[in-house]
Amino acid sequence: MSCLNGTDCKEPVKRHLAMGILVLMAVIFLVLSVWSFMGSRTQAVPDAVQYGSQDAVAGKRVFQAYNCMGCHTIVGNGAYFGPDLTKTYLHVGPAWLAAFLPSAGGWPTAAAVQVQLQNTVVQQESGVADMAAYQERYPGAHGRITRRGGHATLMPNLPLDADEVAGLIAFLKYTSEMNNEGWPPKPKVDGVALLQARRGMPTGPVSMGGTPVVAMTAASSASPGASASEDPVALGAKLTQDLGCMACHAKDQKRVIGPGWGGLYGSQTTLADGSTVEVDDAYLIQAIRRPDAQIVAGYPPGTMPSYDALLNEHDMNAILAYLHSLQGDKK
């Protein structure tokens, strides 16, 4: 074939070159497609990621059932009213999530997170049992506790049971383990650090008088009675909030994870062995300090953590006074 002025256009060569490039692109596409499904990428698999007795698949169903993406973004999908949840588990860890999810209307305090650290599943997942070590391992939890602990949130309290909470934690653990190719992108400016710098505040864990901030936060949140109201009922109400008790108990007779407190004091409760006992001060003290000493019917052992190390006698008396005040709250 001749081109203009009788020159050779080399059409066959160009055609063969174009076909060769097309074949090469098709081969590359096929190789990449096969490679994307190969196990060598070590991509996380949802049904292989578990937290306690629940896996990420069950957690995703809970996430979808409560329409969490109506407010949150996860793996690039969803809304932007709430924070992106893709790497939340990686930043805050299982103890913080276990304290937050059942009562999401308030940010958990250090004491509430410390209670969850007594759970063997949480200890196994996080690899630590000490509050200071936990906050060091999960700086996102430390930041949330120190800046927001004890304050209200914009998120509603959802009627999550223990299995649903575990499922959600498993799902968030899965998304944190995903190879999501750098999504969501990390901001170039740390907003919290920038705000602290503008206010002349320290931007990292610092010491005051030789005591680390993490330790001070945990200690002050675990025993808030010194600065609370001297009214024992008001102090007891504050303690139950600070210690995360309201994540499992309601002020009325409604069962959440544990029994409702409305009218509980002075009532009769049935134990797992079929016997009945009166819910008096002695029973409540033992139930709070050593909850597995007497197992209530319908509640497996280990459902409630021990608060023995977190409460002194003054705080315990205040909680008892608060529970007394709920005798008539049976709605």
C-alpha positions, 0 to 999 in steps of 0.5 A: 500500500502506498501513501502520498507521493508514492511513499511506503506507509508500512501499514502491515507493520503498524497493524501488527504493532497495534494488535501486539499492544492490544494483546499485551494489554489484555494479558496484563488485565487478565494477570491483574484480575487473577492476582486480585483474587489470589491469597498472596495478597493476604487480604482480610476475609470477613468470615475469618475475623472474629471478636469473641463468639461473633464474626465480621459477617454478623457484625456487618448485618448489625451495621446495616440493620441500624443504618449506621452508614446514614451518618458514618462513612466506612471504606469510602461509602456512607455519609459524613455526619459522623466520623469515618469508621474504617480504622476505628478499631485500630485507633481505639481498640476493643475496650473503648468500643465495648464501653461506648457502643452499648451507651453511645449517647455519652463518651466513656470515661477511663473508668468505664474502659478500665472495667471492660479491660477486666474482660478476658476477651478484651485482654486477649484482643488488645494484648494488655490488661493495664489501663495505662498500657492500653491507652499507650497502645491505642492513642485514639482511645487516650485522646477520646478519653482525655478530651471527651470522656464523660460528655454527651455525644450526638449519637443515639443510644441504640438497643444493642444486646451483647452479641450485637456489640461483639458483632459490631466490634468484629466488623470494625476489626475487619475493616481495620485489617483490610488492605484498603489501598490507603483509604481514607487518606490521612489528613496532612494536618492533625486537627486536634494537635493544631487546636492544642498548639494554637491554645498553647496546650501540650500536643502529646502525653506529658507529665505533671509532677511526675505523674503521666497524664494517662495515669492521672486520667484513669485514676481520677475517672475511676474514683470521681467521688472526691469532686462530686456532690456530697448528696449520696444519691447524686454521687451514686448517680454520677458514679454509675454514669462514670463507671459505664453501668448505664451501658448494661442497666436501665433506671426502670425495670427494662432489661438491657444487658443486665436487669433494670434497677427500677424496684430492684432493691428489696425485691426477690431474685431467683438464682441459677440453682433455683433458690431465691434471695432478697436484693438487700445491701449485702446482696448488692455489694457482693453482686457489684464486687464479686458478681459471679459469687451468686449467678442469677438465673438467665445470666451466664457467668462472666456477664458482669465484670467485677468493680471491686478494685474500682470502688471504695466504701464511700463510693459503694455506699453512694451507689447503694443510696442511688439504688434505694432511690429507684425503688419506686421507678418501675415504669 
